[in-house]
Amino acid sequence: MKITEVTAVYPQYRHVKPSWRTHLWQIVVRIDTDVGVSGWGYGGGGKAAVPIVNGHFRELLLNREMSGTDDIAGIWDDLYYASLPYGRKGIAVMALSGVDLALWDLLGKAENRTVCELLGGQRRDRVRAYATGPDATWYRDLGFDAHKITALVDGMAAPESTVVEWAEASRRALGPDALLMIDAYMTWDTAFAEQMATSLAPYRIHWFEDVLMPDDTAGLAALRPRIKPILSAGGEHEFTVHGFAELARRGALDVWQPDVTWCGGLTAAQRIIGLADDYKVPVVLHRGGEVWGLHLLAAGFGEDLAELVMGRRHADRDRIWHGEPEPFEGRLNLAEGPGFGVEVNEAML
């Protein structure tokens, strides 16, 4: 195949709360070829990422030939190195993620195979999911046995008493064997994390996520033994295998959480998981229940645990992709169809 067009679009979101997401949430990338097959991808970086894809990356991709996964890896390397002066992390790699995922989708459709098959074949028939959000009773009703709370109130760290109340309510709703996690979203310090580990001990929390700022790798490494047996998780704000190599050298985290749509796509995620295997660090993908990460998990990469950001019961949501798998008894099955098995909601474009 030869690439004939590359287009990125920032969708018309209606239910994104005012925040950095209002301007820098997910982009949609389409790649067309001379054989009439198109691939769709999902990246980050919002309005700022669109001109990177439609400008610099498009120039490098037009007329590029590809016939297999090695070509996708080669394209990734070329785009990464070409964008080094302004990239390496952040928006440029988020944009690259969308391109990479579109290429995987494209190859799957061209070969009439799922992305999971391109990754070596399905090794997990069903993937265990965990629900992120505040509505524990709804998640119980849907069959989830794992739940994560984001410990924020109006964008600030929630008070200790509030977090304890949330944990108690989740444990009561989901039962004694459920996995419970808490996301601090970079709003705690070491002392507060230690205090919370003590206060939450009766509820057997599995991990604290994004406790400190991601650049404070020394602080994160020092924190790990202080909150045991609770694990320290993070990595959604890290990029490429180069960034995770620094986490590995520091011993900064117990659990790595790359986001496939941000860290550099499937190509980068495979390399990150390979590094994690070398260091014996478990990988639980950030938002891994979306199709972009789900195919990787179904192929046997990373831990058997996929995040679904569920929000509240009956809440309005922007649905960009048709055909995304719905959880059943707290588990996810792959969608049918080649590539990632979803179609874009073009009304949002």
C-alpha positions in Angstrom: 0.0 0.0 0.0 1.0 3.6 -0.5 -0.3 6.4 1.8 -2.2 9.0 -0.2 -3.7 11.2 2.5 -3.4 12.0 6.2 -6.0 14.0 8.1 -6.4 14.9 11.8 -9.6 16.4 13.2 -10.5 17.7 16.7 -14.1 16.4 17.2 -16.9 18.6 18.3 -17.2 17.6 21.9 -20.3 18.6 23.8 -19.7 17.0 27.2 -16.1 17.8 28.1 -15.9 19.7 31.3 -13.9 23.0 31.2 -10.3 22.0 31.9 -7.2 21.2 29.9 -9.4 18.7 28.1 -11.6 21.5 26.7 -8.7 22.4 24.4 -6.4 19.4 24.4 -8.6 16.3 24.5 -8.5 13.4 21.9 -8.0 13.8 18.2 -9.2 11.6 15.4 -6.7 10.6 12.6 -7.5 9.1 9.2 -5.0 7.7 6.8 -6.0 6.8 3.2 -4.2 4.6 0.7 -4.0 3.9 -3.0 -5.8 0.5 -2.5 -9.0 2.1 -1.2 -8.4 1.1 2.4 -8.5 3.7 5.2 -7.4 3.5 8.9 -8.6 5.4 11.9 -6.7 6.3 15.0 -7.2 8.1 18.3 -4.5 10.5 19.7 -4.2 13.2 22.3 -3.1 16.8 22.2 -6.3 18.3 21.0 -6.3 21.4 18.8 -2.6 21.8 19.2 -1.9 18.3 17.8 -4.0 18.7 14.7 -1.5 20.9 12.8 1.4 18.6 13.7 -0.4 15.7 12.0 -1.8 17.7 9.1 1.5 19.5 8.5 4.9 18.0 9.4 3.7 14.3 9.8 1.6 14.5 6.6 4.6 15.6 4.6 6.6 12.7 5.8 3.9 10.1 5.3 2.5 11.0 1.8 3.6 8.3 -0.7 5.1 6.2 2.0 4.8 2.5 1.3 3.8 -0.1 3.9 3.1 -3.8 3.9 3.5 -5.0 7.4 4.1 -4.3 11.1 7.8 -3.7 10.6 6.9 -0.8 8.3 4.7 0.7 11.1 7.6 0.5 13.5 9.9 2.2 10.9 7.4 5.0 10.3 7.2 5.5 14.1 10.9 5.8 14.4 11.1 8.3 11.5 8.3 10.5 12.8 9.7 10.5 16.3 13.2 11.5 15.3 11.9 14.1 12.8 9.9 15.7 15.6 12.7 15.6 18.2 13.4 19.4 18.1 9.9 20.1 19.4 8.7 16.7 20.5 10.1 13.8 22.6 7.1 14.1 25.0 3.7 15.8 25.3 1.7 17.0 22.3 4.0 15.8 19.6 4.0 12.2 20.9 0.2 12.4 21.5 -0.2 13.3 17.9 2.2 10.5 16.9 0.0 8.1 18.9 -3.0 8.9 16.7 -1.0 8.3 13.5 0.4 5.0 14.8 -3.0 3.7 15.8 -4.4 4.6 12.4 -1.6 2.6 10.7 -2.4 -0.4 12.8 -6.1 -0.1 12.0 -5.2 0.4 8.3 -3.0 -2.7 8.2 -5.7 -4.8 9.9 -8.4 -3.8 7.5 -6.1 -4.4 4.5 -5.4 -7.9 5.7 -8.9 -8.5 7.0 -7.5 -9.2 10.4 -8.0 -7.7 13.9 -5.2 -5.7 15.4 -5.1 -8.4 18.1 -4.2 -10.9 15.3 -1.5 -8.6 14.0 -0.1 -8.6 17.6 0.2 -12.3 17.6 -3.3 -13.6 18.2 -5.8 -13.6 21.0 -4.6 -15.1 24.3 -7.3 -13.7 26.6 -10.9 -14.4 25.6 -12.2 -11.9 28.2 -10.4 -9.0 29.8 -11.2 -8.0 33.4 -12.3 -4.4 33.6 -12.3 -1.9 36.4 -14.7 1.1 36.5 -13.4 4.6 37.2 -15.8 7.1 38.6 -17.9 8.0 41.6 -20.9 5.6 41.2 -20.0 2.4 43.0 -23.5 1.0 43.2 -24.0 1.3 39.4 -20.7 -0.4 38.8 -21.8 -3.2 41.1 -25.0 -3.6 39.2 -23.0 -3.9 35.9 -21.0 -6.7 37.4 -17.7 -5.0 38.0 -15.5 -6.3 40.8 -12.9 -3.6 40.6 -13.3 0.2 41.1 -11.1 3.3 41.1 -12.0 6.6 42.7 -10.5 9.9 41.7 -9.8 11.7 44.9 -10.6 15.3 43.8 -13.1 17.9 44.8 -13.4 20.9 42.4 -9.9 20.0 41.0 -8.3 20.0 44.4 -7.3 17.1 46.7 -10.3 15.8 48.5 -10.2 15.9 52.4 -9.0 12.8 54.1 -12.5 12.2 55.6 -14.1 12.4 52.2 -11.7 9.8 50.7 -12.3 7.4 53.6 -16.1 7.8 53.2 -15.7 7.0 49.5 -13.5 4.0 50.1 -15.9 2.7 52.8 -18.9 3.1 50.4 -17.1 1.3 47.6 -16.0 -1.6 49.8 -19.6 -2.0 51.1 -21.1 -1.9 47.6 -18.6 -4.1 45.8 -17.8 -6.6 48.6 -14.7 -7.8 50.4 -12.9 -9.3 47.4 -13.2 -6.4 45.0 -10.1 -4.4 43.9 -10.3 -0.8 45.1 -7.9 1.9 43.8 -7.5 5.6 44.5 -6.2 8.2 42.0 -4.7 11.3 43.7 -4.1 12.9 40.3 -0.8 14.6 41.4 -2.4 16.5 44.3 -0.9 14.7 47.4 2.5 15.0 49.0 4.5 12.2 50.7 3.2 13.0 54.2 -0.4 13.0 53.1 0.0 9.8 51.1 1.5 8.1 54.2 -1.4 9.4 56.3 -4.0 8.1 53.8 -2.3 4.7 53.7 -2.9 4.4 57.4 -6.4 5.8 57.4 -7.4 3.5 54.5 -5.8 0.4 55.8 -9.2 -1.2 56.8 -10.4 -1.0 53.2 -7.4 -2.8 51.6 -6.7 -0.4 48.8 -4.8 -2.0 45.9 -2.9 1.1 44.7 -2.5 4.8 45.0 -2.2 6.4 41.5 -0.3 9.5 40.5 0.4 10.6 44.0 3.2 13.1 43.3 4.2 15.1 40.2 5.5 12.7 37.5 8.9 14.4 37.3 9.6 13.7 41.0 10.9 10.3 40.3 13.2 10.4 43.4 10.2 11.3 45.6 8.1 8.5 44.0 10.9 6.0 44.6 11.1 7.0 48.3 7.4 6.8 48.7 6.9 3.2 47.6 8.1 1.5 50.8 6.2 4.0 53.0 2.8 3.1 51.8 3.1 -0.7 51.6 1.2 -2.9 51.2 -0.6 -0.3 48.9 1.2 -0.1 45.6 2.3 3.1 43.9 1.0 3.4 40.3 1.5 5.9 37.6 2.8 6.6 34.1 -0.2 8.0 32.2 1.8 11.3 31.9 4.9 9.6 30.7 5.9 9.1 27.0 7.7 6.4 25.0 10.1 3.8 26.2 12.7 6.4 26.8 10.6 8.1 29.5 9.7 4.8 31.1 13.4 3.8 31.2 14.0 6.6 33.6 11.2 5.3 35.9 12.8 1.9 35.7 16.3 3.2 36.6 14.8 5.1 39.6 12.5 2.2 40.7 9.9 4.9 40.9 6.6 2.9 40.6 5.2 -0.5 41.5 2.8 -0.4 38.5 3.2 1.3 35.1 0.2 2.9 33.4 1.0 4.0 29.9 -1.9 5.4 27.8 -1.9 3.9 24.3 -3.4 7.0 22.8 -0.8 9.3 24.4 2.5 7.4 25.0 3.2 6.8 21.3 0.5 4.3 20.2 0.7 0.5 20.1 4.3 0.6 18.8 5.5 2.5 21.8 3.3 0.5 24.2 4.8 -2.8 23.1 8.3 -1.4 23.7 7.3 -0.1 27.1 5.8 -3.5 28.1 9.0 -5.2 26.9 11.0 -3.0 29.2 8.6 -3.6 32.0 9.1 -7.3 31.6 12.8 -6.9 31.9 12.4 -5.0 35.2 9.5 -7.3 36.4 7.1 -4.3 36.7 3.4 -5.0 36.0 1.7 -2.8 33.4 -1.9 -1.8 33.7 -2.9 0.4 30.7 -4.5 3.8 31.4 -7.9 3.7 29.8 -7.0 0.2 28.6 -10.7 -0.8 28.2 -11.0 1.4 25.1 -10.4 -0.6 21.9 -6.9 1.0 21.4 -5.5 -0.7 24.4 -8.0 -3.6 24.6 -6.5 -5.4 21.6 -3.1 -5.3 23.2 -4.5 -6.8 26.4 -6.4 -9.4 24.5 -3.2 -10.4 22.8 -1.6 -11.2 26.2 0.4 -8.0 26.8 0.3 -6.4 30.2 -1.9 -7.3 33.1 -5.4 -8.6 32.8 -7.0 -5.4 34.0 -8.6 -2.7 31.8 -9.8 0.7 32.9 -13.1 2.0 31.7 -13.9 5.6 32.7 -17.6 5.1 33.4 -18.7 8.4 35.1 -22.2 8.4 36.6 -25.3 6.4 35.7 -27.4 8.2 33.0 -24.7 10.9 32.4 -24.4 12.3 28.9 -21.3 11.2 27.0 -19.7 12.0 23.7 -19.6 8.8 21.7 -17.1 9.1 18.9 -16.8 5.5 18.1 -19.5 3.1 17.0 -19.1 -0.6 18.0 -17.0 -0.2 21.1 -17.3 -3.3 23.4 -19.7 -2.9 26.3 -18.8 -4.5 29.7 -20.6 -7.7 30.6 -20.3 -9.0 34.2 -17.3 -6.7 34.6 -15.5 -8.2 31.6 -14.7 -7.1 28.0 -14.7 -9.0 24.7 -13.1 -7.7 21.5 -15.4 -6.1 18.9 -15.8 -8.1 15.7 -14.4 -6.8 12.5 -11.0 -6.0 11.0 -8.6 -3.5 12.5 -9.8 -2.2 15.8 -13.4 -3.1 14.9 -15.0 0.3 15.4 -16.3 3.0 13.1 -16.1 6.8 13.7 -19.2 8.8 14.5 -18.7 11.2 11.6 -21.4 13.6 12.9 -18.9 14.6 15.6 -16.2 15.5 13.0 
